[in-house]
Amino acid sequence: MAENFSSTRKHSIKIKKPFKILYREKIVCPNCQNSEDFYEVIENATIFVYYLQNEDGSLEALEEEIEVLGPVKFFCANCNTELTQMRNK
């Protein structure tokens, strides 16, 4: 029971088109050159925390929800320069 195989191999090659990688520049503070530590300040926010009370009277947080009503500002953590415009780019 010898099987007859062809000596020519057939391969199919799929070529994918190059795809774009979105590149964002790192934020660097223009005053102190910090590129690592930042913080945000959210004005006029309401935080909802839903709790479950256990048998012993202790509370266990189940879910948190934040409603932002005011502006969000972005700052350098080293020199406190406002960098909100750089964050929004």
Chimera marker file (.cmm) of the C-alpha trace (Angstrom):
<marker_set name="trace">
<marker id="1" x="0.000" y="0.000" z="0.000" r="1" g="1" b="0" radius="0.5"/>
<marker id="2" x="2.336" y="2.667" z="-1.163" r="1" g="1" b="0" radius="0.5"/>
<marker id="3" x="0.859" y="6.134" z="-1.445" r="1" g="1" b="0" radius="0.5"/>
<marker id="4" x="1.793" y="8.359" z="-4.343" r="1" g="1" b="0" radius="0.5"/>
<marker id="5" x="2.900" y="11.808" z="-3.101" r="1" g="1" b="0" radius="0.5"/>
<marker id="6" x="3.900" y="14.636" z="-5.376" r="1" g="1" b="0" radius="0.5"/>
<marker id="7" x="7.459" y="15.846" z="-4.888" r="1" g="1" b="0" radius="0.5"/>
<marker id="8" x="6.448" y="19.481" z="-5.357" r="1" g="1" b="0" radius="0.5"/>
<marker id="9" x="5.357" y="21.246" z="-2.217" r="1" g="1" b="0" radius="0.5"/>
<marker id="10" x="2.685" y="23.874" z="-2.263" r="1" g="1" b="0" radius="0.5"/>
<marker id="11" x="2.785" y="26.722" z="0.237" r="1" g="1" b="0" radius="0.5"/>
<marker id="12" x="0.504" y="29.639" z="0.597" r="1" g="1" b="0" radius="0.5"/>
<marker id="13" x="1.961" y="32.854" z="1.956" r="1" g="1" b="0" radius="0.5"/>
<marker id="14" x="-0.250" y="35.611" z="3.263" r="1" g="1" b="0" radius="0.5"/>
<marker id="15" x="1.156" y="39.106" z="3.233" r="1" g="1" b="0" radius="0.5"/>
<marker id="16" x="-0.439" y="41.662" z="5.492" r="1" g="1" b="0" radius="0.5"/>
<marker id="17" x="-0.268" y="45.344" z="4.750" r="1" g="1" b="0" radius="0.5"/>
<marker id="18" x="1.648" y="47.430" z="7.255" r="1" g="1" b="0" radius="0.5"/>
<marker id="19" x="-0.535" y="48.814" z="9.998" r="1" g="1" b="0" radius="0.5"/>
<marker id="20" x="-0.204" y="52.130" z="11.742" r="1" g="1" b="0" radius="0.5"/>
<marker id="21" x="0.907" y="52.261" z="15.344" r="1" g="1" b="0" radius="0.5"/>
<marker id="22" x="-0.432" y="55.263" z="17.164" r="1" g="1" b="0" radius="0.5"/>
<marker id="23" x="2.525" y="57.015" z="18.745" r="1" g="1" b="0" radius="0.5"/>
<marker id="24" x="2.137" y="59.555" z="21.465" r="1" g="1" b="0" radius="0.5"/>
<marker id="25" x="4.934" y="61.748" z="22.632" r="1" g="1" b="0" radius="0.5"/>
<marker id="26" x="5.770" y="61.576" z="26.302" r="1" g="1" b="0" radius="0.5"/>
<marker id="27" x="4.593" y="64.516" z="28.338" r="1" g="1" b="0" radius="0.5"/>
<marker id="28" x="7.547" y="66.501" z="29.659" r="1" g="1" b="0" radius="0.5"/>
<marker id="29" x="7.071" y="69.467" z="31.939" r="1" g="1" b="0" radius="0.5"/>
<marker id="30" x="8.535" y="72.560" z="30.251" r="1" g="1" b="0" radius="0.5"/>
<marker id="31" x="9.593" y="74.028" z="33.625" r="1" g="1" b="0" radius="0.5"/>
<marker id="32" x="11.384" y="71.156" z="35.377" r="1" g="1" b="0" radius="0.5"/>
<marker id="33" x="11.711" y="68.468" z="32.639" r="1" g="1" b="0" radius="0.5"/>
<marker id="34" x="9.735" y="65.950" z="34.732" r="1" g="1" b="0" radius="0.5"/>
<marker id="35" x="8.388" y="63.108" z="32.602" r="1" g="1" b="0" radius="0.5"/>
<marker id="36" x="7.217" y="60.652" z="35.258" r="1" g="1" b="0" radius="0.5"/>
<marker id="37" x="5.136" y="62.117" z="38.087" r="1" g="1" b="0" radius="0.5"/>
<marker id="38" x="1.818" y="63.883" z="37.429" r="1" g="1" b="0" radius="0.5"/>
<marker id="39" x="-1.532" y="64.326" z="39.146" r="1" g="1" b="0" radius="0.5"/>
<marker id="40" x="-5.069" y="65.395" z="38.242" r="1" g="1" b="0" radius="0.5"/>
<marker id="41" x="-7.441" y="67.642" z="40.127" r="1" g="1" b="0" radius="0.5"/>
<marker id="42" x="-11.148" y="67.084" z="39.535" r="1" g="1" b="0" radius="0.5"/>
<marker id="43" x="-13.405" y="69.950" z="40.523" r="1" g="1" b="0" radius="0.5"/>
<marker id="44" x="-17.013" y="69.467" z="41.561" r="1" g="1" b="0" radius="0.5"/>
<marker id="45" x="-17.160" y="65.667" z="41.567" r="1" g="1" b="0" radius="0.5"/>
<marker id="46" x="-19.625" y="63.413" z="43.335" r="1" g="1" b="0" radius="0.5"/>
<marker id="47" x="-18.409" y="60.022" z="44.504" r="1" g="1" b="0" radius="0.5"/>
<marker id="48" x="-20.959" y="57.290" z="45.163" r="1" g="1" b="0" radius="0.5"/>
<marker id="49" x="-19.788" y="54.328" z="47.232" r="1" g="1" b="0" radius="0.5"/>
<marker id="50" x="-22.181" y="51.434" z="47.670" r="1" g="1" b="0" radius="0.5"/>
<marker id="51" x="-21.736" y="49.370" z="50.844" r="1" g="1" b="0" radius="0.5"/>
<marker id="52" x="-22.962" y="46.064" z="52.203" r="1" g="1" b="0" radius="0.5"/>
<marker id="53" x="-23.244" y="45.813" z="55.974" r="1" g="1" b="0" radius="0.5"/>
<marker id="54" x="-21.982" y="42.531" z="57.391" r="1" g="1" b="0" radius="0.5"/>
<marker id="55" x="-23.498" y="40.656" z="60.337" r="1" g="1" b="0" radius="0.5"/>
<marker id="56" x="-20.870" y="42.099" z="62.693" r="1" g="1" b="0" radius="0.5"/>
<marker id="57" x="-21.811" y="45.670" z="61.694" r="1" g="1" b="0" radius="0.5"/>
<marker id="58" x="-18.731" y="46.298" z="59.524" r="1" g="1" b="0" radius="0.5"/>
<marker id="59" x="-19.169" y="47.802" z="56.077" r="1" g="1" b="0" radius="0.5"/>
<marker id="60" x="-17.795" y="46.299" z="52.868" r="1" g="1" b="0" radius="0.5"/>
<marker id="61" x="-17.466" y="48.538" z="49.798" r="1" g="1" b="0" radius="0.5"/>
<marker id="62" x="-19.105" y="46.882" z="46.806" r="1" g="1" b="0" radius="0.5"/>
<marker id="63" x="-18.924" y="49.506" z="44.078" r="1" g="1" b="0" radius="0.5"/>
<marker id="64" x="-17.690" y="53.040" z="43.477" r="1" g="1" b="0" radius="0.5"/>
<marker id="65" x="-19.055" y="55.488" z="40.946" r="1" g="1" b="0" radius="0.5"/>
<marker id="66" x="-17.724" y="58.968" z="40.188" r="1" g="1" b="0" radius="0.5"/>
<marker id="67" x="-19.725" y="61.709" z="38.520" r="1" g="1" b="0" radius="0.5"/>
<marker id="68" x="-17.512" y="64.543" z="37.238" r="1" g="1" b="0" radius="0.5"/>
<marker id="69" x="-19.347" y="67.846" z="36.936" r="1" g="1" b="0" radius="0.5"/>
<marker id="70" x="-16.440" y="70.268" z="36.753" r="1" g="1" b="0" radius="0.5"/>
<marker id="71" x="-13.174" y="70.608" z="34.873" r="1" g="1" b="0" radius="0.5"/>
<marker id="72" x="-10.323" y="68.119" z="35.204" r="1" g="1" b="0" radius="0.5"/>
<marker id="73" x="-6.881" y="69.745" z="35.430" r="1" g="1" b="0" radius="0.5"/>
<marker id="74" x="-3.543" y="67.992" z="34.933" r="1" g="1" b="0" radius="0.5"/>
<marker id="75" x="-0.413" y="69.065" z="36.870" r="1" g="1" b="0" radius="0.5"/>
<marker id="76" x="3.294" y="68.269" z="37.150" r="1" g="1" b="0" radius="0.5"/>
<marker id="77" x="3.906" y="66.594" z="40.519" r="1" g="1" b="0" radius="0.5"/>
<marker id="78" x="7.366" y="68.168" z="40.883" r="1" g="1" b="0" radius="0.5"/>
<marker id="79" x="6.728" y="71.868" z="40.270" r="1" g="1" b="0" radius="0.5"/>
<marker id="80" x="2.866" y="71.974" z="40.196" r="1" g="1" b="0" radius="0.5"/>
<marker id="81" x="2.733" y="73.547" z="36.731" r="1" g="1" b="0" radius="0.5"/>
<marker id="82" x="-0.638" y="73.101" z="35.058" r="1" g="1" b="0" radius="0.5"/>
<marker id="83" x="-0.214" y="70.891" z="31.974" r="1" g="1" b="0" radius="0.5"/>
<marker id="84" x="-3.859" y="70.326" z="31.031" r="1" g="1" b="0" radius="0.5"/>
<marker id="85" x="-3.307" y="71.407" z="27.414" r="1" g="1" b="0" radius="0.5"/>
<marker id="86" x="-0.465" y="68.910" z="27.010" r="1" g="1" b="0" radius="0.5"/>
<marker id="87" x="-2.624" y="66.087" z="28.389" r="1" g="1" b="0" radius="0.5"/>
<marker id="88" x="-5.466" y="66.768" z="25.966" r="1" g="1" b="0" radius="0.5"/>
<marker id="89" x="-3.288" y="66.456" z="22.851" r="1" g="1" b="0" radius="0.5"/>
<link id1="1" id2="2" r="1" g="1" b="0" radius="0.2"/>
<link id1="2" id2="3" r="1" g="1" b="0" radius="0.2"/>
<link id1="3" id2="4" r="1" g="1" b="0" radius="0.2"/>
<link id1="4" id2="5" r="1" g="1" b="0" radius="0.2"/>
<link id1="5" id2="6" r="1" g="1" b="0" radius="0.2"/>
<link id1="6" id2="7" r="1" g="1" b="0" radius="0.2"/>
<link id1="7" id2="8" r="1" g="1" b="0" radius="0.2"/>
<link id1="8" id2="9" r="1" g="1" b="0" radius="0.2"/>
<link id1="9" id2="10" r="1" g="1" b="0" radius="0.2"/>
<link id1="10" id2="11" r="1" g="1" b="0" radius="0.2"/>
<link id1="11" id2="12" r="1" g="1" b="0" radius="0.2"/>
<link id1="12" id2="13" r="1" g="1" b="0" radius="0.2"/>
<link id1="13" id2="14" r="1" g="1" b="0" radius="0.2"/>
<link id1="14" id2="15" r="1" g="1" b="0" radius="0.2"/>
<link id1="15" id2="16" r="1" g="1" b="0" radius="0.2"/>
<link id1="16" id2="17" r="1" g="1" b="0" radius="0.2"/>
<link id1="17" id2="18" r="1" g="1" b="0" radius="0.2"/>
<link id1="18" id2="19" r="1" g="1" b="0" radius="0.2"/>
<link id1="19" id2="20" r="1" g="1" b="0" radius="0.2"/>
<link id1="20" id2="21" r="1" g="1" b="0" radius="0.2"/>
<link id1="21" id2="22" r="1" g="1" b="0" radius="0.2"/>
<link id1="22" id2="23" r="1" g="1" b="0" radius="0.2"/>
<link id1="23" id2="24" r="1" g="1" b="0" radius="0.2"/>
<link id1="24" id2="25" r="1" g="1" b="0" radius="0.2"/>
<link id1="25" id2="26" r="1" g="1" b="0" radius="0.2"/>
<link id1="26" id2="27" r="1" g="1" b="0" radius="0.2"/>
<link id1="27" id2="28" r="1" g="1" b="0" radius="0.2"/>
<link id1="28" id2="29" r="1" g="1" b="0" radius="0.2"/>
<link id1="29" id2="30" r="1" g="1" b="0" radius="0.2"/>
<link id1="30" id2="31" r="1" g="1" b="0" radius="0.2"/>
<link id1="31" id2="32" r="1" g="1" b="0" radius="0.2"/>
<link id1="32" id2="33" r="1" g="1" b="0" radius="0.2"/>
<link id1="33" id2="34" r="1" g="1" b="0" radius="0.2"/>
<link id1="34" id2="35" r="1" g="1" b="0" radius="0.2"/>
<link id1="35" id2="36" r="1" g="1" b="0" radius="0.2"/>
<link id1="36" id2="37" r="1" g="1" b="0" radius="0.2"/>
<link id1="37" id2="38" r="1" g="1" b="0" radius="0.2"/>
<link id1="38" id2="39" r="1" g="1" b="0" radius="0.2"/>
<link id1="39" id2="40" r="1" g="1" b="0" radius="0.2"/>
<link id1="40" id2="41" r="1" g="1" b="0" radius="0.2"/>
<link id1="41" id2="42" r="1" g="1" b="0" radius="0.2"/>
<link id1="42" id2="43" r="1" g="1" b="0" radius="0.2"/>
<link id1="43" id2="44" r="1" g="1" b="0" radius="0.2"/>
<link id1="44" id2="45" r="1" g="1" b="0" radius="0.2"/>
<link id1="45" id2="46" r="1" g="1" b="0" radius="0.2"/>
<link id1="46" id2="47" r="1" g="1" b="0" radius="0.2"/>
<link id1="47" id2="48" r="1" g="1" b="0" radius="0.2"/>
<link id1="48" id2="49" r="1" g="1" b="0" radius="0.2"/>
<link id1="49" id2="50" r="1" g="1" b="0" radius="0.2"/>
<link id1="50" id2="51" r="1" g="1" b="0" radius="0.2"/>
<link id1="51" id2="52" r="1" g="1" b="0" radius="0.2"/>
<link id1="52" id2="53" r="1" g="1" b="0" radius="0.2"/>
<link id1="53" id2="54" r="1" g="1" b="0" radius="0.2"/>
<link id1="54" id2="55" r="1" g="1" b="0" radius="0.2"/>
<link id1="55" id2="56" r="1" g="1" b="0" radius="0.2"/>
<link id1="56" id2="57" r="1" g="1" b="0" radius="0.2"/>
<link id1="57" id2="58" r="1" g="1" b="0" radius="0.2"/>
<link id1="58" id2="59" r="1" g="1" b="0" radius="0.2"/>
<link id1="59" id2="60" r="1" g="1" b="0" radius="0.2"/>
<link id1="60" id2="61" r="1" g="1" b="0" radius="0.2"/>
<link id1="61" id2="62" r="1" g="1" b="0" radius="0.2"/>
<link id1="62" id2="63" r="1" g="1" b="0" radius="0.2"/>
<link id1="63" id2="64" r="1" g="1" b="0" radius="0.2"/>
<link id1="64" id2="65" r="1" g="1" b="0" radius="0.2"/>
<link id1="65" id2="66" r="1" g="1" b="0" radius="0.2"/>
<link id1="66" id2="67" r="1" g="1" b="0" radius="0.2"/>
<link id1="67" id2="68" r="1" g="1" b="0" radius="0.2"/>
<link id1="68" id2="69" r="1" g="1" b="0" radius="0.2"/>
<link id1="69" id2="70" r="1" g="1" b="0" radius="0.2"/>
<link id1="70" id2="71" r="1" g="1" b="0" radius="0.2"/>
<link id1="71" id2="72" r="1" g="1" b="0" radius="0.2"/>
<link id1="72" id2="73" r="1" g="1" b="0" radius="0.2"/>
<link id1="73" id2="74" r="1" g="1" b="0" radius="0.2"/>
<link id1="74" id2="75" r="1" g="1" b="0" radius="0.2"/>
<link id1="75" id2="76" r="1" g="1" b="0" radius="0.2"/>
<link id1="76" id2="77" r="1" g="1" b="0" radius="0.2"/>
<link id1="77" id2="78" r="1" g="1" b="0" radius="0.2"/>
<link id1="78" id2="79" r="1" g="1" b="0" radius="0.2"/>
<link id1="79" id2="80" r="1" g="1" b="0" radius="0.2"/>
<link id1="80" id2="81" r="1" g="1" b="0" radius="0.2"/>
<link id1="81" id2="82" r="1" g="1" b="0" radius="0.2"/>
<link id1="82" id2="83" r="1" g="1" b="0" radius="0.2"/>
<link id1="83" id2="84" r="1" g="1" b="0" radius="0.2"/>
<link id1="84" id2="85" r="1" g="1" b="0" radius="0.2"/>
<link id1="85" id2="86" r="1" g="1" b="0" radius="0.2"/>
<link id1="86" id2="87" r="1" g="1" b="0" radius="0.2"/>
<link id1="87" id2="88" r="1" g="1" b="0" radius="0.2"/>
<link id1="88" id2="89" r="1" g="1" b="0" radius="0.2"/>
</marker_set>
